[in-house]
């Protein structure tokens, strides 16, 4: 079965941003998350949607295809 969630640290690293910026984006509703014990988990599908929106929203930002 495919893993559906990831940690905040892994999500931030995958996006190439820091934890502080990731928490800021999460507070603004960019990502769904929940706690299991002491761990905060992020829905991977939200990460993919965020990247897709970013790519589609700014085609002239030096993104090579």
Secondary structure, 3 states (H helix, E strand, C coil): CCCCEEEHHHHHHHHCCCHHHHHHHHHCCCCCEEEECCEEEEEHHHHHHHHHHHHHHCCCCCCCC
